[in-house]
Amino acid sequence: MTYDCGSCFAKYILCCFNFVIFLAGSLVLGIGTWLAVDKNSFIGLSKVVPNENIQQFTQTGVIEQMSYVLIAIGAFMFIVSFLGYCGALRESQCMLSTYGILLLIILILEITAGGLAIIYKTKAEEETRNLLKTTITKYYSGAENGNAVTLSWDHLQANLQCCGVDGYTDYQANSAWARQSKVVPESCCVLEPGRDPLVLKPLASTCTSSPNDVNSYYKKGCYTALVNMIMTHLNTVIYVCIGLGLVEVLGIFFAFCLSKSINGYVK
């Protein structure tokens, strides 16, 4: 098929870009599938590297939940990029149109979500807080019997030096946590200096049972800490969002332009 320069450029840009995403999606999907069907080999492989941080990810619950997330992300990347790559390479109007429509839907959903979050800011904050609190009350199990939610909260609290969503009282609503002798998890404590923050070693041994303003961050909520961190790096967040939006717009533009040029040639 003979193209003008614009159509030719659109074709090879779509091919190159989606081929990279296709490879990345295949890799993510492959790793997720591997973790889902053969956890033991991953656990055995991780023991080759004697690192405390890596060992935290080898718990069965964490591996299982992580595999589902990777499979979902990998499958989505695989399908969308496959349509874009094969559609451009094989000059298929159907695949290119489907690819462009999927990108358009994604872009509309992103803009809608952002707009609703701005318009209904108070309601959005309330719902976000409630969702985060639900993850603590229903799924947080403590460092010794960790799952993906526990690991995520521990890392967030250790790195942002905070505790719970609005404070340590969020843990009191967790029935499994209430049966333990701890008031706050180790990640809410002031950790030993010089250590990696992911290695939860409280500076004061009494912190988990008797937290105070000196040995812990038990009154400092993670929601406020996270918002403050985002505001500190707001320019970076804005640039990333704009960059992602531009990539999606260009993908939509190239897909429909190439599809139209194919349609014109067929006619």
C-alpha positions as CSV (number, residue, x, y, z in Angstrom):
1,M,0.0,0.0,0.0
2,T,1.3,3.5,-0.9
3,Y,1.1,6.1,1.9
4,D,1.9,9.7,2.1
5,C,4.6,10.8,4.5
6,G,2.2,11.4,7.4
7,S,0.6,8.0,7.2
8,C,3.9,6.3,6.9
9,F,5.2,8.2,9.9
10,A,2.1,7.3,11.9
11,K,2.4,3.6,11.0
12,Y,6.0,3.3,12.2
13,I,5.5,5.4,15.3
14,L,2.5,3.2,16.3
15,C,4.5,0.0,15.5
16,C,7.6,1.0,17.5
17,F,5.8,2.4,20.5
18,N,3.3,-0.5,20.8
19,F,6.0,-3.1,20.2
20,V,7.8,-1.8,23.3
21,I,4.6,-1.7,25.4
22,F,3.8,-5.2,24.0
23,L,7.1,-6.6,25.2
24,A,6.7,-4.9,28.6
25,G,3.2,-6.2,29.0
26,S,4.3,-9.7,28.0
27,L,7.0,-9.6,30.6
28,V,4.7,-8.4,33.3
29,L,2.1,-11.0,32.3
30,G,4.7,-13.8,32.3
31,I,6.0,-12.9,35.7
32,G,2.5,-12.7,37.1
33,T,1.6,-16.1,35.7
34,W,4.8,-17.6,37.0
35,L,4.2,-16.3,40.5
36,A,0.6,-17.6,40.4
37,V,1.5,-21.2,39.3
38,D,4.9,-21.7,40.9
39,K,5.4,-19.6,44.1
40,N,8.0,-22.0,45.5
41,S,10.5,-21.5,42.7
42,F,10.3,-17.7,43.3
43,I,10.8,-18.2,47.0
44,G,13.8,-20.4,46.4
45,L,15.3,-17.9,43.9
46,S,14.9,-15.0,46.3
47,K,16.9,-16.9,49.0
48,V,19.9,-16.6,46.8
49,V,20.0,-12.9,47.6
50,P,20.3,-12.5,51.4
51,N,18.4,-9.3,51.7
52,E,15.8,-8.6,54.4
53,N,13.8,-6.3,52.1
54,I,13.4,-9.0,49.4
55,Q,12.5,-11.6,52.0
56,Q,9.4,-9.6,52.9
57,F,8.0,-10.2,49.4
58,T,8.4,-14.0,49.7
59,Q,5.4,-14.5,52.0
60,T,2.8,-16.7,50.3
61,G,0.0,-14.1,50.7
62,V,2.0,-11.3,49.3
63,I,3.1,-13.4,46.3
64,E,-0.4,-14.6,45.5
65,Q,-1.9,-11.1,45.7
66,M,1.0,-9.6,43.7
67,S,0.6,-12.2,41.0
68,Y,-3.1,-11.2,40.4
69,V,-2.2,-7.6,40.1
70,L,0.7,-8.3,37.7
71,I,-1.6,-10.6,35.6
72,A,-4.3,-7.9,35.4
73,I,-1.8,-5.1,34.4
74,G,0.1,-7.3,32.0
75,A,-3.0,-8.6,30.3
76,F,-4.3,-5.0,29.8
77,M,-1.0,-3.8,28.4
78,F,-0.7,-6.9,26.2
79,I,-4.2,-6.6,24.6
80,V,-4.1,-2.8,24.0
81,S,-0.5,-2.8,22.6
82,F,-1.3,-5.9,20.5
83,L,-4.2,-4.1,18.8
84,G,-2.0,-1.1,18.1
85,Y,1.0,-3.0,16.9
86,C,-0.7,-5.5,14.7
87,G,-3.3,-3.0,13.5
88,A,-0.5,-0.7,12.2
89,L,1.7,-3.5,10.9
90,R,-1.1,-5.4,9.2
91,E,-2.9,-2.2,8.2
92,S,-6.1,-3.4,9.8
93,Q,-8.8,-0.8,10.1
94,C,-10.7,-2.8,12.6
95,M,-7.8,-3.3,15.0
96,L,-6.6,0.3,14.6
97,S,-10.1,1.7,15.3
98,T,-10.5,-0.6,18.3
99,Y,-7.1,0.5,19.6
100,G,-8.0,4.2,19.1
101,I,-11.4,3.8,20.8
102,L,-9.8,2.0,23.8
103,L,-7.3,4.8,24.2
104,L,-10.1,7.4,23.9
105,I,-12.2,5.6,26.6
106,I,-9.1,5.5,28.9
107,L,-8.5,9.2,28.3
108,I,-12.1,10.1,28.9
109,L,-12.2,8.1,32.2
110,E,-9.0,9.8,33.4
111,I,-10.3,13.3,32.6
112,T,-13.7,12.4,34.2
113,A,-12.1,11.0,37.3
114,G,-9.9,14.1,37.7
115,G,-12.8,16.5,37.1
116,L,-15.1,14.7,39.6
117,A,-12.3,14.7,42.2
118,I,-11.9,18.5,41.7
119,I,-15.6,19.3,41.7
120,Y,-16.5,17.0,44.6
121,K,-13.2,17.5,46.5
122,T,-14.7,17.1,50.0
123,K,-16.7,14.0,49.0
124,A,-13.7,12.5,47.2
125,E,-11.4,13.0,50.2
126,E,-14.0,11.4,52.5
127,E,-14.4,8.4,50.2
128,T,-10.6,8.0,49.8
129,R,-10.2,8.1,53.6
130,N,-12.9,5.5,54.1
131,L,-11.4,3.2,51.5
132,L,-8.0,3.4,53.0
133,K,-9.4,2.8,56.5
134,T,-11.2,-0.2,55.2
135,T,-7.9,-1.7,54.0
136,I,-6.6,-1.4,57.6
137,T,-9.7,-2.7,59.4
138,K,-10.3,-5.6,57.1
139,Y,-6.9,-6.7,55.7
140,Y,-4.1,-5.4,57.9
141,S,-2.7,-8.4,59.8
142,G,0.6,-7.3,61.3
143,A,4.2,-7.7,60.2
144,E,4.5,-11.4,61.3
145,N,1.6,-12.6,59.2
146,G,1.9,-10.2,56.3
147,N,-0.1,-9.9,53.1
148,A,0.2,-7.3,50.3
149,V,-1.9,-4.8,52.2
150,T,0.1,-5.2,55.4
151,L,3.4,-4.8,53.5
152,S,2.1,-1.7,51.6
153,W,1.0,0.0,54.8
154,D,4.2,-0.8,56.6
155,H,6.3,0.6,53.8
156,L,4.1,3.7,53.5
157,Q,4.2,4.4,57.3
158,A,7.9,3.7,57.6
159,N,8.8,6.0,54.7
160,L,6.4,8.9,55.4
161,Q,6.8,8.5,59.2
162,C,3.1,8.3,59.9
163,C,0.5,6.0,61.4
164,G,-2.9,4.9,60.0
165,V,-5.0,7.1,57.8
166,D,-5.8,9.7,60.5
167,G,-3.8,8.3,63.4
168,Y,-3.3,5.1,65.4
169,T,-6.9,4.9,66.3
170,D,-7.6,3.5,62.9
171,Y,-6.1,0.2,64.0
172,Q,-8.5,-0.1,66.9
173,A,-11.3,-1.0,64.5
174,N,-9.4,-4.0,63.2
175,S,-10.6,-7.1,65.2
176,A,-7.6,-9.2,64.3
177,W,-5.2,-6.4,65.4
178,A,-7.2,-5.8,68.7
179,R,-6.4,-9.4,69.8
180,Q,-2.7,-8.6,69.7
181,S,-0.8,-7.0,72.5
182,K,0.3,-4.0,70.3
183,V,-1.3,-0.6,70.1
184,V,0.6,0.4,66.9
185,P,2.6,-1.7,64.4
186,E,6.4,-1.4,64.2
187,S,6.2,0.8,61.1
188,C,4.5,3.6,63.2
189,C,7.6,3.8,65.5
190,V,10.7,5.8,65.3
191,L,13.1,3.3,63.7
192,E,16.7,2.7,64.4
193,P,18.9,5.2,62.5
194,G,21.2,4.0,59.8
195,R,18.9,1.2,58.8
196,D,16.8,0.8,55.7
197,P,13.3,2.1,56.6
198,L,11.8,-1.1,55.2
199,V,13.6,-3.1,58.0
200,L,11.2,-2.4,60.9
201,K,13.4,-2.1,63.9
202,P,11.9,0.3,66.5
203,L,14.3,2.5,68.4
204,A,12.3,2.0,71.6
205,S,11.2,-1.6,72.3
206,T,8.1,-0.3,74.2
207,C,6.9,1.7,71.2
208,T,4.3,-0.8,69.9
209,S,2.7,-1.2,73.3
210,S,3.2,2.3,74.7
211,P,3.5,4.8,71.9
212,N,4.1,8.4,72.6
213,D,5.2,11.6,70.8
214,V,8.9,10.7,71.3
215,N,9.1,7.0,70.3
216,S,6.5,7.0,67.5
217,Y,4.4,8.9,65.0
218,Y,1.2,7.5,66.3
219,K,-0.8,10.8,66.0
220,K,0.4,11.7,62.5
221,G,-2.0,10.4,59.8
222,C,-0.7,9.1,56.5
223,Y,-3.4,10.7,54.5
224,T,-2.2,14.2,55.4
225,A,1.5,13.1,55.0
226,L,0.8,11.7,51.6
227,V,-1.1,14.8,50.4
228,N,1.8,17.0,51.7
229,M,4.3,14.9,49.8
230,I,2.2,15.2,46.6
231,M,1.9,19.0,47.0
232,T,5.7,19.2,47.5
233,H,6.2,17.4,44.2
234,L,3.2,18.9,42.5
235,N,5.0,20.1,39.4
236,T,6.4,16.6,38.8
237,V,2.9,15.1,39.1
238,I,1.5,17.7,36.7
239,Y,4.2,17.1,34.1
240,V,3.7,13.3,34.3
241,C,0.0,13.7,33.9
242,I,0.4,16.0,30.9
243,G,3.0,13.7,29.4
244,L,0.8,10.7,29.8
245,G,-2.2,12.6,28.3
246,L,-0.2,13.8,25.3
247,V,1.0,10.2,24.6
248,E,-2.6,9.0,24.7
249,V,-3.8,11.9,22.4
250,L,-1.0,11.2,19.9
251,G,-1.9,7.5,20.0
252,I,-5.5,8.2,19.3
253,F,-4.6,10.7,16.5
254,F,-2.2,8.4,14.7
255,A,-4.5,5.4,15.0
256,F,-7.5,7.2,13.4
257,C,-5.3,9.0,10.8
258,L,-3.8,5.7,9.7
259,S,-7.2,4.0,9.7
260,K,-8.6,6.8,7.6
261,S,-5.8,6.7,5.1
262,I,-6.4,2.9,4.7
263,N,-10.1,3.6,4.2
264,G,-9.3,6.1,1.6
265,Y,-7.0,3.7,-0.3
266,V,-9.6,1.0,-0.2
267,K,-12.2,3.3,-1.7
